[in-house]
């Protein structure tokens, strides 16, 4: 393609230097992609222009041109370079492809060999990315974000880099003490390298996914640290690495479980149950210490063929529908579990002609162990109690008194 003879009758909507003009007209899809449909009434006769590798749109000289209109596309940065700052830290630098007033920020993509991607943003033409995995290959690329409402994002060519082997400078990592909401952690430094250590990076997070709590990332200058505001009865992973002038070393890791809050032994519970039509059981309960914010845990086990100790079957944890009614769905569960702070509630959807063993426990919170769940209490003691209920046909009325035989009457 040569320079178009149409050049004198066209002007560029903005400013550019040393551009070559081509006579290919844009299709409607290209016009829409470039975001010109709403602000360029004559885009059907727009041409494609390129200068210094940058693409843009021009309009006919008779069209109304607004210099403040942002361009629909900003090219990716040039000359991307990625280097190692230390074993697990990389630095990426680049230069802008154009000096556009519509520039907003840069987006940086860092992807490992398994395709897992982390995305960062930067205003300047460089970024330092820390705490990558050691001995791993990463692909880094950068794009330019503009102030356009719609834009065709284009990335620079990716650059690969391999992190190095980190050195483990942390020894004898241990958990010295624990409470329901805290852990005291201690460790030792490598004797030969301790003078080179600047500080330590401490990461504490719940072991199970999805995480029940946001991970803690802390810096420590001493050889011990107390981490508080943790969840009770929760297993945590504790990872510590030493940071030197060469970067972050390899992590040492240990697992520890916080203690449970407990229900005081002198707390007594009363529970009343009744069977209602439509396979529903109603419950009311109270405690001798009304000032305590306790939870009631009820477990329904199908009887008589089902033995909780001998069989492992899934437990359906039933959630409240918001009006104090817990609705059971599905018949594949031999156990149903309800945990609530509501003093009056109902469980609906029980199976017809089915006998359930009902076990009740008091719990201090939704994370701690419930009283009597460790098997140390007898029936009716330590907050645990066992009753039998039977669900019946719709229209039949059942009554149930605690620790008494089930009596039902046909309506």
N, C-alpha and C positions, 0 to 999 in steps of 0.2 A: 504494500500500500504506500502511496505517496501522499504528500500534503494536499489537502482538499482545496479545490478552487473556490469552495464556498467560504473560505476563511474570512474574507472581508465582511461578510454579512452575519457573522456570528461573534459573540463575545462570551468570555468565560464568566460564570457567576461566582466571582471571587478573584483571587490573584494567582498567577503562576508565571513561571519563566522558562524559556527554552522548551516549549512543548511542541509535540508533533500532533497534527490534527488528522483524523481519519474520517472517511466519509461513510462509515457503516452506521446505519440508523439503529436505534434501540428498539427492541421488541417491547410489548406491553409488560411482559413478565420482568424484563430487565429494569424497566422504568419503576415498576412496583417494588422490586428488590432494592433499588437505590433510594427508595423513599421519596420520590419526586412527584408522585401522583397527586398529592394534595396541594403542593405549592408551586407547581409548574404547569400552567394550563396548556402549554404547547410542547409538552415533553414528547409528543408523538414525532416531532421533527428534531429532537435533541440528537447530538452526535456524541461519540465517545472520544475523549481527549486523554492523552497520557503525557506526562512529563517527569523525567527523572524516576521512572518506575512507578509513578503515582497515578491512579485512575480517578477520573472525575466526570462531571457532566457539564456540557455547555448548552446554551439556549440561543434561539434566534435573537438578533439585535433588537427586534421590535417587542420582545417579551418583557414583561415587568420583572425586573431583577432586584431582589432584596439582598444587599451585601451582607446583612446580618444572618441570612439563612445559613445554618450549619451544613457543612459537607456531609454527605451520606456515607462516606467511607474514609477511614484513616488507615494508611498502610501499616504493616507491622514494623517494629523496630529493626534496625540493621546491626550487623556485626555483633551478634550475641556471643559472649564468651562466658564460660562457666569454669571456675577453678576451686580447688580445695583450700579452705582456710585451716582446717584440721581434719582429723580422721572422719568426723561425722558432720562437718559443717561445710557448706559450699557458698560461694559468692558468684552471683550472676551480674554481668554488666552489659550494656548495649548503648546504642545512640539512636536518637529519634530519626525517623525517615523524613519528617517534615516539621516545620515550625508553625503548626496550625493553632489559631486562637480557640478552636473548638476542642482542644485536647482536654481530657478529664483525668485519666489515670492509666496505669499499665496493669495488665493481668498476667500473672506468672503461673504456669502450670508445671507441677513437679510430679512425675509419674514413675512408680517403681516397675520392676520387671513383671510383676503380677497384674499390672494394670490399675493398681490403686493410686488414686490421684488426690493431691492436695493443691488448692488454689490460693494464691496470695495476691495482694495488690500493693502497688508502690507508686509514689509520685515522682521520685527521682529515677535516674537511669541506672540504678543498681539496687541489689537486695542481698541480704545475708540470711540464709536458711539454715537453722540449727537443728540438732537432735534427730538427724536422719539415722537409719540403721547402718551399722558398719558392714563392710564387705558386701555392699549392695550396688546395683546398677540403677541409675536414675536418668530419666529423660526430661530435659528442661526446655520450655518454649515460652515465648512472650507475645502478647498482642496489645494493641493500642485501643483504648476505649475513648469514644468521643461523646459529645453532649447531644448527639442525635437521638431522637426517640426510637428510631429503627436504624440498624446498621448491619452490614455484612462483615462479621468478625473474621479477621484473617490473622493467622499465626506465623511467627517466624519459623525458620527451619529448626527442628529440635536439635539439641546438643546433649550428648550422653556423657555421663561422668560416673566413676566408680569410687565409692567411699573406701577408706582404708580400715584396717583392723584396729579397733580401740583397745587400749591397755586397761586392765582392771587394777585399780589402785585402792579398792575398798576391801577390807578383810573383816571377818568375824561379825558379820551383820546379824543382829538379834533383836527381839522384842523383849524388853525387860519387864514391863508391867502393862496392864490393860484395865480399862474400866468399860462400862457400857458405851461411852462416847469418846474414848481416847486411847492412844497407843504411845508408849514411850520406846523410842528406837535408839539403839547405840551401835557403833561400829568402830573399827580401827583402821588406820592408814598404813599403806605399804611403807615399811621402815626406810627403804632405800630411796623412795620417791616423795616422802612426806614434805620435804622442804620445797618441792615444786608445786604442791597443791594450793590453789587459790581459794576454792570453796567446794561445796558439794551440792549436787542436784538431787533432790528427794522427790520421788513421785509415789503417791499413795492413791489407790483406786480399788473399788470393789472387784472381786474376782469374777463374779457372774455377769453375763450380758443378758439382756440390756442392763447397763449400769444403773443402779438405784441412786447413785450420787455422782456429781461431777468430780473427776480426778483432781487431787491436790498436787500442785507443782510448787515446791518450796526450795529456797536456797538456805544452806546452813554453813556456818564457819567453824562450828564445834563438832565434836564426835558423838553428839547425842541430840535428840530432838523429840519433843512431845507434839503429837498431832491430835487436835481435839475436834469437836463438833462432828464426830463420826456417828454412824448408825449402830445401834446395839445389835448384838448377835449376828454380825455380818463379817464374812471373811474378806480381808483386804490383801492385796499384793503391795509389797513395799519394795521399791527399787531405788538404789542409791549409786551414783557415779561421781567420781572426782573430776573437777574441772581444773586444768592447768593451762599454761601458755600455749600448749599444743592442742588444746581443745578438750572436749568432753571424753572421758574414758568409758570403758565398758561398765555396764550396770551389774551390780550384785542384787539378788532378789531373795525375799523371804515372804512367807504368807503368815498371817495371824488373824485370829477371830476375836472381835470385841466381846465383852461379856454381855449378858442379858440383864435388863431390868427385871425386878421380881415383884410379884404381888405379895404384900405383907401376909403373914400366916394368920393373923387375927381377922382377916377379911372374910366374912361369910356371904354366901350368895343364895338367893331364893329364886326358883325358876318355876313358872306356871305354863302349862301347855294345854292346848285344846285342838281337836280336829274339827274342821269346818267342811261344808260342801265343796265340790269341785276340787277334790284332792289337795286340800290346803290345810296346813297346820299353823296355828297362831301361838305366839310366844310373848311372855312378859317376864322380866327379870329385874332384880335389884340387888344391891349390896349393902352391907352394914356400914361401909365408909363411902357415903355419897359424894364426898369431896374429891375422891380419886377418879380420874378419867380412865376407866378400864374398858376393855373390850371383851365381848363374849364370843367364844368360838364353839360352834355346834358342828358335830360330825354325824351324818346319817349313814349307817351301814346296813345294807340289805341283809335280811335274816330269812330262814335259819341256815341256808346253805353257804352263806358267805362267811368266811373266817378272816378277820383282819390280819391276824398274825401269820397265817399260812399262805395268803395270796397277795400278789402285788398287782393291783389294777389301778388305772388312772383315777384321780380324784377330781371331780368337777367342783371348781371354786366358783360359787354362785355370787354374782354382784346384784346389788339392789337396783331396782328400776327407778328409784328416786322417790317413791311414795311409801317406802317401808315394806315393799313386797319383793322377796327374792324368788325369781322364777327359774325352776329347774327345766332344762331342755335336754332331750336325748335319754335313751334307756341303756346306753353302753357303759354308764358309770355305776359301779357298785358302791361308791362312796360319794357323798355330797358334803361340801364344806361351806359353812357360812361364818363370816367374821364381821361383827358389827358393834357399834356403840349405841345403837338404837335400843331403848328400853322396851319398846313395843314394836313387833314386826311380825311378818307372816312369810311362810315358805310355800309357794304354789308349784303345781306341776308334779306332785308325787305320783308314783305309779299306783294304779288300782290293785286292790287285794295283795298288797305287798307289806310285809312286816319290816320295820327298820329298827335298828339299835341306835339310840340317840345318846351321844356322849357330849358333855358340856365341860368347858374349861374357861377360866378367867385368864386374860392376857394383859400385861402392862402396856403394850403397844403392838403395832403390826409387825415389828421386826424381832422382838424378844420372844423367848420361849414362854409358852403358856404354863400356868401352874398345874402340876400333875402330869405333864406330857412326858416327863422323863421316866415314868413308870414307877416312881417312888411312892405314890399315894394309893391308898385303898379306895374302893368304890365309895363315892360320896365324900372323900377327904381330899385335901390339897387342891380344892377347886374343881375336881373332876366328879362327874356323876353319870350314871348309865340308866336309861329308861327305855321302854319299848313302846312304840306307837304303831298303829296299823292304819293305812289309808283305805278308804272304802269307796263304794259307788257314790256317784253324785245323787244327792237327795237323802243320804243316810247321815245321821248326826252321831258323832262320837264324843265322849267325854273322857278325860284322862286326869288323874290325880297323881302327883309325884310319888314315886316308890309304891304305887298301888297297882292292883290289877286293872287291866283295860276293860271298860264296860261300855257297850254301845247299845243304842236303842233304835229300832226301825221307826222312822217318822211316820 
